Amino acid sequence: MQKRTILWYMTFWGFGMNFMLRMNLNIAIVSMVRPITVKDGLKSEYYSNHSLLQNTSYLTDSNTDNGNVFEWDEHQQNIAKGSFFWLHMVLQIPGGLLAQKFGAKSIFGYSNGLVALLTCVIPVSAKFNFNALILIRIIQGLIAGLAWPSMQAMTGKWIPPHERSRFVSAYLGTSVGTAVTYIVCGYLMDWLGWESVFYITGSIGLLWHICWTYLVYDSPRIHPTITEKELKYIENSLGNSIVKNVSSSTPWKSILTSLPLMVNIISQIGYNWGMYTISLQAPTYFKFVLGFNLKQTGIWSGVPHLFLWPFAFSFGCLCDYLIQAKIMSITNVRKLACVFSNIVHGLFILTFAYSGCNETFVIFNLVCAVVVSGAISSGALPGIVDLAPNFAGVLQGINGTIVIFCISISPYIVGLITYQQQTIEQWKKVFIVSAAFCSLTGIAFLIFGSSKLQKWNNEEQKDVKEIQPIV
C-alpha cells in the first residue's frame, strides 16, 4: 500500500476522532440537563435564582430520560457547548510554526491525544462543578487548536497538487466522526448513561494516537519503508513548490497583506458559521423544539453527516480530474467548489429555517445542507495549501485564528436568541443569520478568490505561475 494512502486513512480517522471529541458534549448534554419546561410554577423562580455561571448541583430525577441530570438553563448549555472554542484560536498560528519547525507528526498527534485524555475526565468534572467542566472544555479547545494548521503543513509536503482535493477529503472524516458520535451516543446514553459517551470516545482517541505514532512520518524523504518509485513521484509532482530546507524566516508582511489569503479566510468564516451552527445546535433543536427522544435525536443529528464524506470524496475526484486534464484551472475549480460549500449550503440552511414542524422537510433540508458543505475539501481548504505549500501550516494557523474567533460567538448568540424562548420562530432567526453569512462570504470568494502560487512561497522563484500537475 502506498504510504500516502496510509496517511490518508490515518488523517481521516484523526479528524473523525478530533470532531468526535469536540462534538460529544453536544449530544450528551440533552441527557445531562433537565428539560426546561414550565413545571409546578417553578420556571420563573429558577431563572431568577440562578446566575449564568453559578455552581450547579448534581441532581436525581426519575422522570427524565436519564436519572442523573443538571439544572442548566439555555445560557449555561450554550456556554458549555461554546467554551471549547473560546481559546481554540490561540494556538492556531503557533501550531503552524511548530509544525514547520518540529514536524506535523508530533504536533497533530499529541494535540489529539491530549484532548482524548481530557475527555475521560469530563464526567467527574461535570459532577464536581459546572465551572470545572468549562475549564476542561477550554483546555481541550486550546490544545486542539494545534491540529488543523499542523496537518496542512504535512499535506503540503506529501500530496501532489492534482491529488489534493481527494486527499483533503480525509479532513472531512470530521463528518463521519460527528455522525458516529451523534448516532452511537444516542444509544449509549439510553443503555449506559451519558457518562459512557466520554469514556468511550476518549478511549477511541487514545487508540488512534498509538497508531498515528507508529505509522506516520513527517515527509516522504524520511519515511523508512517508502518505495523509491513513490518518493520520486511525490517529489517530481511537487517540483519547486516545496523547498527541502525552508528558511526559518516567515514572510509575515507578504502573508498578512495577501488578498487571496484574506478572501479564502472570509469564505471559510461563512462556511464554518453555517456548518457549526447546524452541527452544534441540531441535537438541542430536535430534542427540545421538535420533541424527539434520545435515540431519534442522535440518529437525525448524525445521519446527515454520513452522506457528507461520500459527496466530498466524489466531488474531490471530479475536481482533481478537471485540474489534471487541464479542463479548468486550480483557481476556477476552487471557486466551483465554493459555490456548493457556501452558496448552495447557505440556501439549504435558509430552507431549513422555514421548515417549521414538518419533520420530513426539516430532515431533508438538514441532510442537503450538510452534504453540499462537503465541497469545502475541494475549495478553500486545499486552496490554503495552493497559495504557499512551504508555509501552509502558518497560513492555516492564521485562518484558524480568525475563523474560530468569529464562530466562537455563535453559541452565545444562539443562547441570547433562544433564552426562555425555545420556539420555531426564534430558531428561525438563528438559521437565517447562518444562511446569510454562509452565502455572502461565498460570493466574495467567487469575485476575489485565487489559488495561484504566491511569489513569497519561495522568494528565489522568478516566474511564479499556477502549479501545473506533472502527469
C-alpha positions as CSV (number, residue, x, y, z in Angstrom):
1,M,0.0,0.0,0.0
2,Q,1.3,3.5,-0.9
3,K,2.4,5.5,2.1
4,R,0.3,8.5,1.2
5,T,-2.7,6.1,1.2
6,I,-1.9,5.1,4.8
7,L,-1.5,8.8,5.6
8,W,-5.0,9.3,4.1
9,Y,-6.6,6.7,6.3
10,M,-4.8,7.9,9.5
11,T,-5.7,11.5,8.7
12,F,-9.4,10.5,8.1
13,W,-9.5,8.7,11.4
14,G,-7.6,11.5,13.1
15,F,-10.1,14.2,12.0
16,G,-13.0,12.0,12.7
17,M,-11.8,11.4,16.2
18,N,-11.0,15.1,16.6
19,F,-14.6,16.1,15.9
20,M,-15.9,13.2,18.0
21,L,-14.2,14.7,21.0
22,R,-15.4,18.2,20.3
23,M,-19.0,17.2,19.4
24,N,-19.7,14.6,22.1
25,L,-20.9,17.1,24.6
26,N,-23.4,18.5,22.2
27,I,-25.3,15.2,22.1
28,A,-24.6,14.2,25.7
29,I,-26.0,17.4,27.1
30,V,-29.5,16.6,26.0
31,S,-29.4,13.7,28.6
32,M,-27.3,15.7,31.1
33,V,-29.8,18.5,31.6
34,R,-33.3,18.7,32.9
35,P,-35.7,19.8,30.1
36,I,-36.6,23.5,30.6
37,T,-40.3,23.4,31.0
38,V,-43.0,25.1,33.0
39,K,-43.3,22.7,35.9
40,D,-45.2,23.4,39.1
41,G,-44.8,27.2,38.5
42,L,-41.0,27.0,39.3
43,K,-39.6,28.2,36.0
44,S,-39.5,31.9,36.7
45,E,-38.2,31.2,40.2
46,Y,-35.4,29.0,38.7
47,Y,-34.2,31.7,36.3
48,S,-34.3,34.4,38.9
49,N,-32.2,32.5,41.4
50,H,-29.6,31.1,39.1
51,S,-26.8,33.2,37.7
52,L,-25.1,32.4,34.4
53,L,-22.0,30.7,35.8
54,Q,-23.4,29.7,39.2
55,N,-22.3,26.4,40.6
56,T,-24.9,23.8,39.8
57,S,-25.5,20.7,41.9
58,Y,-25.8,17.1,40.6
59,L,-29.5,16.1,40.7
60,T,-31.6,12.9,40.5
61,D,-34.9,12.9,38.7
62,S,-36.6,9.7,37.9
63,N,-38.9,11.4,35.5
64,T,-36.2,12.3,32.9
65,D,-34.7,10.3,30.1
66,N,-31.7,9.6,32.3
67,G,-31.8,9.6,36.1
68,N,-28.9,11.9,36.6
69,V,-29.3,15.5,35.3
70,F,-28.2,19.1,35.9
71,E,-30.3,22.2,36.0
72,W,-28.5,24.3,33.4
73,D,-30.5,27.0,31.6
74,E,-30.1,27.8,27.9
75,H,-27.2,30.2,28.6
76,Q,-25.3,27.7,30.6
77,Q,-25.9,24.9,28.0
78,N,-24.6,27.2,25.2
79,I,-21.6,28.2,27.4
80,A,-20.8,24.5,27.8
81,K,-21.1,24.0,24.0
82,G,-19.2,27.1,23.1
83,S,-16.4,27.0,25.7
84,F,-14.4,24.6,23.6
85,F,-13.8,27.5,21.1
86,W,-13.0,30.3,23.5
87,L,-9.2,29.7,23.3
88,H,-9.3,27.5,20.3
89,M,-7.7,30.2,18.1
90,V,-4.8,30.9,20.5
91,L,-2.5,28.1,19.3
92,Q,-3.5,28.1,15.6
93,I,-0.6,30.2,14.4
94,P,1.9,28.6,16.9
95,G,0.6,25.3,15.7
96,G,1.6,26.1,12.1
97,L,5.0,27.4,13.2
98,L,5.7,24.4,15.5
99,A,4.8,22.0,12.7
100,Q,7.1,23.9,10.3
101,K,9.9,23.6,12.8
102,F,9.4,20.3,14.6
103,G,7.2,18.4,12.1
104,A,3.4,17.9,11.9
105,K,3.5,14.3,13.1
106,S,4.2,15.2,16.7
107,I,2.1,18.3,16.8
108,F,-1.0,16.7,15.3
109,G,-0.5,13.5,17.2
110,Y,0.0,15.0,20.7
111,S,-2.8,17.5,20.2
112,N,-5.4,14.9,19.5
113,G,-4.0,12.5,22.1
114,L,-4.2,15.1,25.0
115,V,-7.7,16.1,24.0
116,A,-8.7,12.4,24.1
117,L,-7.2,12.0,27.6
118,L,-9.0,15.1,28.9
119,T,-12.3,13.7,27.5
120,C,-12.2,10.9,30.0
121,V,-12.2,13.5,32.9
122,I,-15.3,15.3,31.8
123,P,-17.9,13.2,33.7
124,V,-16.0,13.8,37.0
125,S,-15.5,17.5,36.4
126,A,-19.2,18.0,35.4
127,K,-20.4,16.3,38.6
128,F,-17.9,18.3,40.7
129,N,-18.7,21.8,39.4
130,F,-20.0,23.5,36.3
131,N,-17.0,25.8,36.1
132,A,-14.7,22.7,36.3
133,L,-16.4,21.3,33.2
134,I,-16.0,24.6,31.4
135,L,-12.3,24.7,32.4
136,I,-11.7,21.2,30.9
137,R,-13.5,22.2,27.7
138,I,-11.5,25.4,27.4
139,I,-8.2,23.5,27.8
140,Q,-9.4,20.9,25.3
141,G,-10.1,23.6,22.7
142,L,-6.8,25.3,23.4
143,I,-4.8,22.1,22.7
144,A,-7.0,21.1,19.8
145,G,-6.1,24.4,18.1
146,L,-2.7,22.9,17.1
147,A,-4.2,20.1,15.0
148,W,-5.6,21.8,11.8
149,P,-2.6,24.0,10.9
150,S,-0.1,21.2,11.5
151,M,-2.0,18.8,9.2
152,Q,-1.9,21.4,6.4
153,A,1.9,21.5,6.7
154,M,2.0,17.8,6.2
155,T,-0.3,17.9,3.2
156,G,2.0,20.4,1.6
157,K,5.0,18.0,1.9
158,W,3.2,14.8,1.0
159,I,0.5,15.4,-1.6
160,P,0.9,16.5,-5.3
161,P,-1.3,19.4,-6.3
162,H,-3.6,17.3,-8.6
163,E,-4.3,14.9,-5.7
164,R,-5.1,17.5,-3.0
165,S,-8.9,17.6,-3.5
166,R,-9.1,13.8,-2.9
167,F,-6.6,13.8,0.0
168,V,-8.2,16.8,1.8
169,S,-11.5,14.9,1.7
170,A,-9.8,13.0,4.6
171,Y,-10.2,16.1,6.7
172,L,-13.9,15.6,6.4
173,G,-13.5,12.5,8.4
174,T,-14.9,15.2,10.7
175,S,-18.3,14.5,9.2
176,V,-18.1,10.7,9.9
177,G,-16.8,11.5,13.4
178,T,-19.8,13.8,14.0
179,A,-22.3,11.2,12.6
180,V,-20.9,8.3,14.6
181,T,-20.9,10.4,17.7
182,Y,-24.5,11.5,17.4
183,I,-25.9,8.2,16.3
184,V,-24.0,5.8,18.5
185,C,-24.0,8.1,21.6
186,G,-27.8,8.4,21.4
187,Y,-27.9,4.6,22.1
188,L,-25.0,4.7,24.6
189,M,-26.9,7.3,26.7
190,D,-30.0,5.2,26.5
191,W,-28.2,2.0,27.6
192,L,-25.3,3.1,29.8
193,G,-25.9,6.7,30.7
194,W,-24.3,9.9,29.4
195,E,-21.0,9.3,31.2
196,S,-20.2,6.4,28.8
197,V,-20.2,8.9,25.9
198,F,-17.0,10.5,27.2
199,Y,-15.2,7.3,28.4
200,I,-15.7,5.5,25.1
201,T,-14.9,8.4,22.7
202,G,-11.8,9.3,24.8
203,S,-10.6,5.7,24.6
204,I,-11.0,5.7,20.8
205,G,-8.9,8.8,20.6
206,L,-6.1,7.3,22.7
207,L,-6.0,4.2,20.4
208,W,-5.7,6.5,17.4
209,H,-2.7,8.3,19.0
210,I,-0.9,5.0,19.3
211,C,-1.5,4.0,15.7
212,W,-0.5,7.5,14.4
213,T,2.8,7.4,16.3
214,Y,3.9,4.2,14.7
215,L,2.6,4.6,11.1
216,V,3.1,8.2,10.1
217,Y,6.2,10.3,9.2
218,D,6.6,14.0,8.6
219,S,7.8,13.8,5.0
220,P,8.3,11.1,2.2
221,R,12.0,11.6,2.3
222,I,12.4,10.4,5.9
223,H,9.9,7.5,5.7
224,P,11.9,4.3,6.3
225,T,9.8,2.0,4.1
226,I,8.6,4.2,1.2
227,T,9.4,2.9,-2.2
228,E,11.8,4.8,-4.4
229,K,9.0,5.0,-7.1
230,E,6.5,6.7,-4.8
231,L,9.2,9.0,-3.4
232,K,10.3,10.2,-6.8
233,Y,6.7,10.6,-8.0
234,I,5.8,12.8,-5.0
235,E,8.9,15.0,-5.2
236,N,8.7,15.4,-9.0
237,S,5.0,16.3,-8.7
238,L,5.7,18.9,-6.1
239,G,8.5,20.3,-8.1
240,N,10.0,23.6,-6.7
241,S,6.8,24.5,-4.8
242,I,8.3,22.7,-1.8
243,V,11.8,23.7,-0.6
244,K,13.6,21.0,1.4
245,N,15.3,23.4,3.7
246,V,12.8,26.2,4.2
247,S,14.2,29.4,5.7
248,S,13.2,29.9,9.3
249,S,12.1,33.4,8.3
250,T,8.4,33.6,7.7
251,P,7.3,36.4,5.2
252,W,4.8,37.9,7.6
253,K,4.3,41.1,5.7
254,S,3.5,39.3,2.5
255,I,1.2,36.9,4.2
256,L,-0.8,39.4,6.1
257,T,-1.3,41.6,3.1
258,S,-2.2,38.8,0.7
259,L,-5.7,39.4,-0.8
260,P,-6.1,35.8,-1.9
261,L,-5.4,34.6,1.6
262,M,-7.9,37.1,3.2
263,V,-10.6,36.2,0.8
264,N,-10.0,32.5,1.4
265,I,-10.4,33.1,5.2
266,I,-13.6,35.1,4.7
267,S,-15.1,32.3,2.7
268,Q,-14.2,29.8,5.5
269,I,-15.7,32.1,8.1
270,G,-19.1,31.8,6.4
271,Y,-18.8,28.1,5.7
272,N,-17.9,27.3,9.3
273,W,-20.5,29.6,10.8
274,G,-23.2,27.8,8.9
275,M,-21.8,24.3,9.5
276,Y,-21.0,24.8,13.2
277,T,-24.5,26.3,13.8
278,I,-26.3,23.3,12.4
279,S,-23.9,20.7,13.8
280,L,-23.8,22.1,17.4
281,Q,-27.4,23.0,17.7
282,A,-29.2,20.2,15.8
283,P,-29.4,17.9,18.9
284,T,-30.9,20.7,21.1
285,Y,-33.3,21.7,18.3
286,F,-34.5,18.2,17.7
287,K,-34.9,17.3,21.4
288,F,-36.4,20.5,22.9
289,V,-38.1,22.1,19.9
290,L,-39.3,19.2,17.8
291,G,-39.7,16.8,20.8
292,F,-37.5,13.9,19.5
293,N,-36.5,11.2,22.0
294,L,-32.8,10.5,22.7
295,K,-32.4,7.8,20.0
296,Q,-34.2,9.9,17.4
297,T,-32.2,13.0,18.3
298,G,-28.9,11.0,17.9
299,I,-29.9,9.4,14.6
300,W,-31.2,12.5,12.9
301,S,-28.4,14.7,14.2
302,G,-25.8,12.2,12.9
303,V,-27.3,10.7,9.7
304,P,-26.7,13.9,7.5
305,H,-23.0,13.7,8.3
306,L,-22.8,10.1,7.0
307,F,-23.6,11.4,3.5
308,L,-21.2,14.3,3.6
309,W,-17.9,12.4,3.2
310,P,-19.0,10.3,0.2
311,F,-20.1,13.5,-1.6
312,A,-16.8,15.3,-0.6
313,F,-14.7,12.4,-1.9
314,S,-16.6,12.1,-5.2
315,F,-16.6,15.8,-5.7
316,G,-12.9,15.8,-5.0
317,C,-12.2,13.2,-7.6
318,L,-14.1,15.3,-10.1
319,C,-12.1,18.4,-9.2
320,D,-8.8,16.6,-9.4
321,Y,-9.8,15.3,-12.9
322,L,-10.7,18.8,-14.0
323,I,-7.2,20.0,-12.9
324,Q,-5.2,17.1,-14.2
325,A,-7.0,17.1,-17.6
326,K,-6.4,20.9,-17.7
327,I,-10.2,21.5,-18.3
328,M,-10.2,24.1,-15.5
329,S,-7.5,26.0,-13.7
330,I,-7.0,25.3,-10.0
331,T,-8.5,28.7,-9.1
332,N,-11.7,28.0,-11.1
333,V,-12.0,24.6,-9.6
334,R,-11.7,26.1,-6.1
335,K,-14.4,28.6,-7.0
336,L,-16.7,25.9,-8.3
337,A,-16.4,24.1,-5.0
338,C,-17.2,27.3,-3.1
339,V,-20.5,27.6,-5.0
340,F,-21.6,24.4,-3.2
341,S,-19.8,24.7,0.1
342,N,-21.0,28.2,0.8
343,I,-23.8,29.4,-1.5
344,V,-25.8,26.3,-2.0
345,H,-25.1,25.3,1.6
346,G,-26.5,28.6,2.8
347,L,-29.6,28.2,0.7
348,F,-30.4,24.9,2.2
349,I,-29.9,26.3,5.7
350,L,-32.4,29.0,4.8
351,T,-35.0,26.5,3.6
352,F,-34.3,24.5,6.9
353,A,-35.2,27.7,8.8
354,Y,-38.6,27.8,7.1
355,S,-39.3,24.1,7.5
356,G,-41.4,24.6,10.7
357,C,-42.6,21.4,12.3
358,N,-42.7,19.4,9.1
359,E,-40.2,16.7,10.2
360,T,-39.7,15.3,6.7
361,F,-38.9,18.7,5.3
362,V,-36.6,19.6,8.3
363,I,-34.6,16.4,7.9
364,F,-34.4,16.7,4.0
365,N,-33.0,20.2,4.2
366,L,-30.6,19.4,7.0
367,V,-29.2,16.5,5.0
368,C,-28.8,18.6,1.9
369,A,-27.2,21.5,3.8
370,V,-24.7,19.2,5.4
371,V,-23.9,17.1,2.3
372,V,-23.2,20.0,-0.1
373,S,-20.9,21.6,2.5
374,G,-18.5,18.7,1.8
375,A,-17.3,20.6,-1.3
376,I,-15.1,22.6,1.1
377,S,-12.5,19.8,0.8
378,S,-12.1,20.8,-2.9
379,G,-12.4,24.5,-2.3
380,A,-11.0,26.8,0.4
381,L,-9.3,24.1,2.4
382,P,-6.8,22.9,-0.2
383,G,-6.8,26.5,-1.5
384,I,-4.7,27.4,1.5
385,V,-2.0,24.9,0.5
386,D,-2.2,26.0,-3.1
387,L,-1.1,29.6,-2.2
388,A,2.1,28.6,-0.4
389,P,2.9,25.0,0.4
390,N,6.1,25.9,2.3
391,F,4.0,28.0,4.7
392,A,0.7,26.0,4.6
393,G,0.8,25.4,8.4
394,V,1.3,29.1,9.2
395,L,-1.5,30.1,6.7
396,Q,-3.9,27.6,8.2
397,G,-2.9,28.9,11.7
398,I,-3.9,32.4,10.7
399,N,-7.0,31.2,9.0
400,G,-8.0,29.1,12.1
401,T,-7.3,32.0,14.5
402,I,-9.6,34.4,12.6
403,V,-12.3,31.8,11.7
404,I,-12.6,30.3,15.2
405,F,-12.7,33.8,16.8
406,C,-15.6,34.7,14.6
407,I,-17.6,31.5,15.0
408,S,-16.9,31.2,18.7
409,I,-19.6,33.8,19.4
410,S,-22.2,31.7,17.5
411,P,-23.4,29.6,20.6
412,Y,-23.6,32.8,22.6
413,I,-25.8,34.5,20.0
414,V,-28.0,31.3,19.9
415,G,-28.3,31.5,23.6
416,L,-29.4,35.1,23.5
417,I,-32.0,34.5,20.7
418,T,-33.5,31.4,22.3
419,Y,-33.2,32.3,26.0
420,Q,-36.5,31.2,27.6
421,Q,-37.9,31.0,24.0
422,Q,-37.4,27.5,22.6
423,T,-39.8,28.2,19.7
424,I,-39.8,27.7,16.0
425,E,-39.8,31.4,15.4
426,Q,-36.7,32.1,17.5
427,W,-34.8,29.3,16.0
428,K,-35.7,30.5,12.5
429,K,-33.8,33.7,13.3
430,V,-30.7,31.6,14.3
431,F,-30.7,29.8,10.9
432,I,-31.4,32.8,8.8
433,V,-28.3,34.6,10.2
434,S,-26.2,31.5,9.4
435,A,-27.6,31.2,5.9
436,A,-26.7,34.8,5.1
437,F,-23.2,34.6,6.5
438,C,-22.6,31.4,4.5
439,S,-23.8,32.6,1.1
440,L,-22.4,36.2,1.2
441,T,-18.9,35.1,2.0
442,G,-19.1,32.5,-0.8
443,I,-20.0,35.3,-3.3
444,A,-16.9,37.2,-2.1
445,F,-14.7,34.2,-2.9
446,L,-16.2,33.9,-6.4
447,I,-15.3,37.5,-7.1
448,F,-11.9,38.0,-5.5
449,G,-10.6,34.4,-4.8
450,S,-7.4,32.9,-6.3
451,S,-5.3,29.8,-5.9
452,K,-2.2,30.9,-7.7
453,L,1.1,30.0,-6.1
454,Q,2.3,33.2,-4.4
455,K,5.8,34.5,-5.1
456,W,6.6,34.7,-1.4
457,N,6.2,30.9,-1.1
458,N,9.8,30.8,-2.3
459,E,11.5,34.2,-2.8
460,E,14.1,32.6,-5.1
461,Q,11.5,31.6,-7.7
462,K,11.5,34.1,-10.6
463,D,8.5,33.3,-12.7
464,V,5.7,32.2,-10.5
465,K,2.7,30.6,-12.2
466,E,-0.2,28.5,-11.1
467,I,1.1,25.0,-10.3
468,Q,0.6,22.5,-13.1
469,P,0.4,18.9,-12.2
470,I,3.1,16.5,-13.5
471,V,1.4,13.5,-15.1
